[in-house]
Amino acid sequence: MVRQQRAVRSREAIVRAAAHVIDRYGLKAATISKVSAEAGLSKGAVYFHFADKDALASALESEAARALDELAAARAREGGPALTAMVETTRELAGLLSRDVVVRAGFQVSCDRAEGGVPALRRRLTALLLGLLEDARRDGSLAPGVVGEDVVAAVLAVTVGVQILSRQPDAAVEVSGALERFWHAALPRLIH
């Protein structure tokens, strides 16, 4: 049991170290050597848990996807108007991107791996937002004539900006302010 707990802690330390390295250097420049140095573990320990850098990148992307799914589940449990849920989801995602290096690196990995296509996490976020907009249409909180895809495109653009801003030290206030200004401008056009 003690060995298993140590292995779990080592794996978590490696994932967090990989997040810091990728956040600092990007996926392409990240190496197992940099991750092992950041984690304070040998390269052998990293390879024990992850076959290669791609497996580490997958772990980060999975952690970010899990966090996004948790946000969606929290919104579903709370109920209330779907448009409010969409705004709250974006606020919480912005907060996660600002304070959680693993989530931020997971989104970065998703973008880096997309190779010109749509990143997997962005597709997942798009589906979540479109679902919330359809719920808002059904619950009557969305103004008639609003095109969901247009709203999602704007929200995704803001999210990418938040992702970039959040990589800067002490960016939480700036990120929060930018998102609030966006919603202040956009919500009057969306609310029924």
MODELLER restraints for C-alpha pairs under 7 A, 6 or more apart:
rsr = mdl.restraints
at = mdl.atoms
rsr.add(forms.Gaussian(group=physical.xy_distance, feature=features.Distance(at['CA:11:A'], at['CA:49:A']), mean=6.35, stdev=0.5))
rsr.add(forms.Gaussian(group=physical.xy_distance, feature=features.Distance(at['CA:13:A'], at['CA:39:A']), mean=5.89, stdev=0.5))
rsr.add(forms.Gaussian(group=physical.xy_distance, feature=features.Distance(at['CA:14:A'], at['CA:35:A']), mean=6.89, stdev=0.5))
rsr.add(forms.Gaussian(group=physical.xy_distance, feature=features.Distance(at['CA:14:A'], at['CA:39:A']), mean=5.61, stdev=0.5))
rsr.add(forms.Gaussian(group=physical.xy_distance, feature=features.Distance(at['CA:14:A'], at['CA:46:A']), mean=6.64, stdev=0.5))
rsr.add(forms.Gaussian(group=physical.xy_distance, feature=features.Distance(at['CA:15:A'], at['CA:56:A']), mean=6.91, stdev=0.5))
rsr.add(forms.Gaussian(group=physical.xy_distance, feature=features.Distance(at['CA:15:A'], at['CA:60:A']), mean=6.80, stdev=0.5))
rsr.add(forms.Gaussian(group=physical.xy_distance, feature=features.Distance(at['CA:16:A'], at['CA:102:A']), mean=6.10, stdev=0.5))
rsr.add(forms.Gaussian(group=physical.xy_distance, feature=features.Distance(at['CA:17:A'], at['CA:35:A']), mean=5.57, stdev=0.5))
rsr.add(forms.Gaussian(group=physical.xy_distance, feature=features.Distance(at['CA:17:A'], at['CA:38:A']), mean=5.34, stdev=0.5))
rsr.add(forms.Gaussian(group=physical.xy_distance, feature=features.Distance(at['CA:17:A'], at['CA:39:A']), mean=5.10, stdev=0.5))
rsr.add(forms.Gaussian(group=physical.xy_distance, feature=features.Distance(at['CA:18:A'], at['CA:35:A']), mean=5.16, stdev=0.5))
rsr.add(forms.Gaussian(group=physical.xy_distance, feature=features.Distance(at['CA:19:A'], at['CA:101:A']), mean=5.91, stdev=0.5))
rsr.add(forms.Gaussian(group=physical.xy_distance, feature=features.Distance(at['CA:19:A'], at['CA:102:A']), mean=5.07, stdev=0.5))
rsr.add(forms.Gaussian(group=physical.xy_distance, feature=features.Distance(at['CA:19:A'], at['CA:105:A']), mean=5.13, stdev=0.5))
rsr.add(forms.Gaussian(group=physical.xy_distance, feature=features.Distance(at['CA:20:A'], at['CA:101:A']), mean=6.46, stdev=0.5))
rsr.add(forms.Gaussian(group=physical.xy_distance, feature=features.Distance(at['CA:21:A'], at['CA:30:A']), mean=6.09, stdev=0.5))
rsr.add(forms.Gaussian(group=physical.xy_distance, feature=features.Distance(at['CA:21:A'], at['CA:34:A']), mean=6.83, stdev=0.5))
rsr.add(forms.Gaussian(group=physical.xy_distance, feature=features.Distance(at['CA:21:A'], at['CA:35:A']), mean=6.29, stdev=0.5))
rsr.add(forms.Gaussian(group=physical.xy_distance, feature=features.Distance(at['CA:22:A'], at['CA:30:A']), mean=5.75, stdev=0.5))
rsr.add(forms.Gaussian(group=physical.xy_distance, feature=features.Distance(at['CA:22:A'], at['CA:105:A']), mean=6.12, stdev=0.5))
rsr.add(forms.Gaussian(group=physical.xy_distance, feature=features.Distance(at['CA:23:A'], at['CA:105:A']), mean=5.44, stdev=0.5))
rsr.add(forms.Gaussian(group=physical.xy_distance, feature=features.Distance(at['CA:27:A'], at['CA:109:A']), mean=6.29, stdev=0.5))
rsr.add(forms.Gaussian(group=physical.xy_distance, feature=features.Distance(at['CA:27:A'], at['CA:112:A']), mean=6.69, stdev=0.5))
rsr.add(forms.Gaussian(group=physical.xy_distance, feature=features.Distance(at['CA:31:A'], at['CA:53:A']), mean=6.97, stdev=0.5))
rsr.add(forms.Gaussian(group=physical.xy_distance, feature=features.Distance(at['CA:32:A'], at['CA:43:A']), mean=6.65, stdev=0.5))
rsr.add(forms.Gaussian(group=physical.xy_distance, feature=features.Distance(at['CA:32:A'], at['CA:53:A']), mean=6.45, stdev=0.5))
rsr.add(forms.Gaussian(group=physical.xy_distance, feature=features.Distance(at['CA:33:A'], at['CA:43:A']), mean=6.32, stdev=0.5))
rsr.add(forms.Gaussian(group=physical.xy_distance, feature=features.Distance(at['CA:36:A'], at['CA:42:A']), mean=5.63, stdev=0.5))
rsr.add(forms.Gaussian(group=physical.xy_distance, feature=features.Distance(at['CA:36:A'], at['CA:43:A']), mean=5.39, stdev=0.5))
rsr.add(forms.Gaussian(group=physical.xy_distance, feature=features.Distance(at['CA:36:A'], at['CA:46:A']), mean=6.40, stdev=0.5))
rsr.add(forms.Gaussian(group=physical.xy_distance, feature=features.Distance(at['CA:50:A'], at['CA:56:A']), mean=6.05, stdev=0.5))
rsr.add(forms.Gaussian(group=physical.xy_distance, feature=features.Distance(at['CA:57:A'], at['CA:109:A']), mean=6.25, stdev=0.5))
rsr.add(forms.Gaussian(group=physical.xy_distance, feature=features.Distance(at['CA:60:A'], at['CA:102:A']), mean=6.32, stdev=0.5))
rsr.add(forms.Gaussian(group=physical.xy_distance, feature=features.Distance(at['CA:60:A'], at['CA:105:A']), mean=6.67, stdev=0.5))
rsr.add(forms.Gaussian(group=physical.xy_distance, feature=features.Distance(at['CA:60:A'], at['CA:106:A']), mean=4.54, stdev=0.5))
rsr.add(forms.Gaussian(group=physical.xy_distance, feature=features.Distance(at['CA:61:A'], at['CA:106:A']), mean=4.14, stdev=0.5))
rsr.add(forms.Gaussian(group=physical.xy_distance, feature=features.Distance(at['CA:61:A'], at['CA:107:A']), mean=6.55, stdev=0.5))
rsr.add(forms.Gaussian(group=physical.xy_distance, feature=features.Distance(at['CA:61:A'], at['CA:109:A']), mean=6.40, stdev=0.5))
rsr.add(forms.Gaussian(group=physical.xy_distance, feature=features.Distance(at['CA:61:A'], at['CA:110:A']), mean=6.21, stdev=0.5))
rsr.add(forms.Gaussian(group=physical.xy_distance, feature=features.Distance(at['CA:63:A'], at['CA:103:A']), mean=6.52, stdev=0.5))
rsr.add(forms.Gaussian(group=physical.xy_distance, feature=features.Distance(at['CA:63:A'], at['CA:106:A']), mean=6.77, stdev=0.5))
rsr.add(forms.Gaussian(group=physical.xy_distance, feature=features.Distance(at['CA:64:A'], at['CA:102:A']), mean=6.97, stdev=0.5))
rsr.add(forms.Gaussian(group=physical.xy_distance, feature=features.Distance(at['CA:64:A'], at['CA:103:A']), mean=4.45, stdev=0.5))
rsr.add(forms.Gaussian(group=physical.xy_distance, feature=features.Distance(at['CA:64:A'], at['CA:106:A']), mean=5.06, stdev=0.5))
rsr.add(forms.Gaussian(group=physical.xy_distance, feature=features.Distance(at['CA:64:A'], at['CA:107:A']), mean=6.52, stdev=0.5))
rsr.add(forms.Gaussian(group=physical.xy_distance, feature=features.Distance(at['CA:65:A'], at['CA:121:A']), mean=6.51, stdev=0.5))
rsr.add(forms.Gaussian(group=physical.xy_distance, feature=features.Distance(at['CA:71:A'], at['CA:89:A']), mean=6.29, stdev=0.5))
rsr.add(forms.Gaussian(group=physical.xy_distance, feature=features.Distance(at['CA:75:A'], at['CA:85:A']), mean=5.75, stdev=0.5))
rsr.add(forms.Gaussian(group=physical.xy_distance, feature=features.Distance(at['CA:81:A'], at['CA:136:A']), mean=6.58, stdev=0.5))
rsr.add(forms.Gaussian(group=physical.xy_distance, feature=features.Distance(at['CA:81:A'], at['CA:139:A']), mean=6.82, stdev=0.5))
rsr.add(forms.Gaussian(group=physical.xy_distance, feature=features.Distance(at['CA:81:A'], at['CA:141:A']), mean=6.52, stdev=0.5))
rsr.add(forms.Gaussian(group=physical.xy_distance, feature=features.Distance(at['CA:82:A'], at['CA:132:A']), mean=5.50, stdev=0.5))
rsr.add(forms.Gaussian(group=physical.xy_distance, feature=features.Distance(at['CA:82:A'], at['CA:133:A']), mean=6.83, stdev=0.5))
rsr.add(forms.Gaussian(group=physical.xy_distance, feature=features.Distance(at['CA:82:A'], at['CA:135:A']), mean=5.65, stdev=0.5))
rsr.add(forms.Gaussian(group=physical.xy_distance, feature=features.Distance(at['CA:82:A'], at['CA:136:A']), mean=4.66, stdev=0.5))
rsr.add(forms.Gaussian(group=physical.xy_distance, feature=features.Distance(at['CA:83:A'], at['CA:132:A']), mean=6.78, stdev=0.5))
rsr.add(forms.Gaussian(group=physical.xy_distance, feature=features.Distance(at['CA:83:A'], at['CA:133:A']), mean=6.61, stdev=0.5))
rsr.add(forms.Gaussian(group=physical.xy_distance, feature=features.Distance(at['CA:83:A'], at['CA:136:A']), mean=5.40, stdev=0.5))
rsr.add(forms.Gaussian(group=physical.xy_distance, feature=features.Distance(at['CA:83:A'], at['CA:141:A']), mean=6.37, stdev=0.5))
rsr.add(forms.Gaussian(group=physical.xy_distance, feature=features.Distance(at['CA:83:A'], at['CA:142:A']), mean=6.86, stdev=0.5))
rsr.add(forms.Gaussian(group=physical.xy_distance, feature=features.Distance(at['CA:86:A'], at['CA:129:A']), mean=6.56, stdev=0.5))
rsr.add(forms.Gaussian(group=physical.xy_distance, feature=features.Distance(at['CA:86:A'], at['CA:132:A']), mean=6.09, stdev=0.5))
rsr.add(forms.Gaussian(group=physical.xy_distance, feature=features.Distance(at['CA:94:A'], at['CA:162:A']), mean=6.30, stdev=0.5))
rsr.add(forms.Gaussian(group=physical.xy_distance, feature=features.Distance(at['CA:94:A'], at['CA:175:A']), mean=6.91, stdev=0.5))
rsr.add(forms.Gaussian(group=physical.xy_distance, feature=features.Distance(at['CA:96:A'], at['CA:103:A']), mean=6.70, stdev=0.5))
rsr.add(forms.Gaussian(group=physical.xy_distance, feature=features.Distance(at['CA:97:A'], at['CA:103:A']), mean=6.12, stdev=0.5))
rsr.add(forms.Gaussian(group=physical.xy_distance, feature=features.Distance(at['CA:97:A'], at['CA:104:A']), mean=4.85, stdev=0.5))
rsr.add(forms.Gaussian(group=physical.xy_distance, feature=features.Distance(at['CA:97:A'], at['CA:163:A']), mean=6.21, stdev=0.5))
rsr.add(forms.Gaussian(group=physical.xy_distance, feature=features.Distance(at['CA:97:A'], at['CA:166:A']), mean=6.05, stdev=0.5))
rsr.add(forms.Gaussian(group=physical.xy_distance, feature=features.Distance(at['CA:98:A'], at['CA:166:A']), mean=4.65, stdev=0.5))
rsr.add(forms.Gaussian(group=physical.xy_distance, feature=features.Distance(at['CA:98:A'], at['CA:171:A']), mean=6.65, stdev=0.5))
rsr.add(forms.Gaussian(group=physical.xy_distance, feature=features.Distance(at['CA:98:A'], at['CA:172:A']), mean=5.39, stdev=0.5))
rsr.add(forms.Gaussian(group=physical.xy_distance, feature=features.Distance(at['CA:104:A'], at['CA:163:A']), mean=6.96, stdev=0.5))
rsr.add(forms.Gaussian(group=physical.xy_distance, feature=features.Distance(at['CA:107:A'], at['CA:121:A']), mean=6.55, stdev=0.5))
rsr.add(forms.Gaussian(group=physical.xy_distance, feature=features.Distance(at['CA:110:A'], at['CA:119:A']), mean=5.22, stdev=0.5))
rsr.add(forms.Gaussian(group=physical.xy_distance, feature=features.Distance(at['CA:110:A'], at['CA:120:A']), mean=5.98, stdev=0.5))
rsr.add(forms.Gaussian(group=physical.xy_distance, feature=features.Distance(at['CA:110:A'], at['CA:121:A']), mean=6.12, stdev=0.5))
rsr.add(forms.Gaussian(group=physical.xy_distance, feature=features.Distance(at['CA:111:A'], at['CA:119:A']), mean=5.04, stdev=0.5))
rsr.add(forms.Gaussian(group=physical.xy_distance, feature=features.Distance(at['CA:126:A'], at['CA:152:A']), mean=6.54, stdev=0.5))
rsr.add(forms.Gaussian(group=physical.xy_distance, feature=features.Distance(at['CA:129:A'], at['CA:152:A']), mean=6.40, stdev=0.5))
rsr.add(forms.Gaussian(group=physical.xy_distance, feature=features.Distance(at['CA:130:A'], at['CA:148:A']), mean=6.29, stdev=0.5))
rsr.add(forms.Gaussian(group=physical.xy_distance, feature=features.Distance(at['CA:130:A'], at['CA:152:A']), mean=6.77, stdev=0.5))
rsr.add(forms.Gaussian(group=physical.xy_distance, feature=features.Distance(at['CA:133:A'], at['CA:148:A']), mean=6.15, stdev=0.5))
rsr.add(forms.Gaussian(group=physical.xy_distance, feature=features.Distance(at['CA:136:A'], at['CA:142:A']), mean=5.19, stdev=0.5))
rsr.add(forms.Gaussian(group=physical.xy_distance, feature=features.Distance(at['CA:140:A'], at['CA:192:A']), mean=6.82, stdev=0.5))
rsr.add(forms.Gaussian(group=physical.xy_distance, feature=features.Distance(at['CA:141:A'], at['CA:191:A']), mean=5.73, stdev=0.5))
rsr.add(forms.Gaussian(group=physical.xy_distance, feature=features.Distance(at['CA:141:A'], at['CA:192:A']), mean=5.20, stdev=0.5))
rsr.add(forms.Gaussian(group=physical.xy_distance, feature=features.Distance(at['CA:142:A'], at['CA:190:A']), mean=5.59, stdev=0.5))
rsr.add(forms.Gaussian(group=physical.xy_distance, feature=features.Distance(at['CA:142:A'], at['CA:191:A']), mean=5.05, stdev=0.5))
rsr.add(forms.Gaussian(group=physical.xy_distance, feature=features.Distance(at['CA:142:A'], at['CA:192:A']), mean=5.09, stdev=0.5))
rsr.add(forms.Gaussian(group=physical.xy_distance, feature=features.Distance(at['CA:143:A'], at['CA:190:A']), mean=5.27, stdev=0.5))
rsr.add(forms.Gaussian(group=physical.xy_distance, feature=features.Distance(at['CA:143:A'], at['CA:191:A']), mean=5.13, stdev=0.5))
rsr.add(forms.Gaussian(group=physical.xy_distance, feature=features.Distance(at['CA:143:A'], at['CA:192:A']), mean=3.94, stdev=0.5))
rsr.add(forms.Gaussian(group=physical.xy_distance, feature=features.Distance(at['CA:146:A'], at['CA:190:A']), mean=6.72, stdev=0.5))
rsr.add(forms.Gaussian(group=physical.xy_distance, feature=features.Distance(at['CA:162:A'], at['CA:175:A']), mean=5.78, stdev=0.5))
rsr.add(forms.Gaussian(group=physical.xy_distance, feature=features.Distance(at['CA:165:A'], at['CA:171:A']), mean=6.43, stdev=0.5))
rsr.add(forms.Gaussian(group=physical.xy_distance, feature=features.Distance(at['CA:165:A'], at['CA:175:A']), mean=6.38, stdev=0.5))
rsr.add(forms.Gaussian(group=physical.xy_distance, feature=features.Distance(at['CA:166:A'], at['CA:172:A']), mean=6.74, stdev=0.5))
rsr.add(forms.Gaussian(group=physical.xy_distance, feature=features.Distance(at['CA:166:A'], at['CA:175:A']), mean=6.58, stdev=0.5))
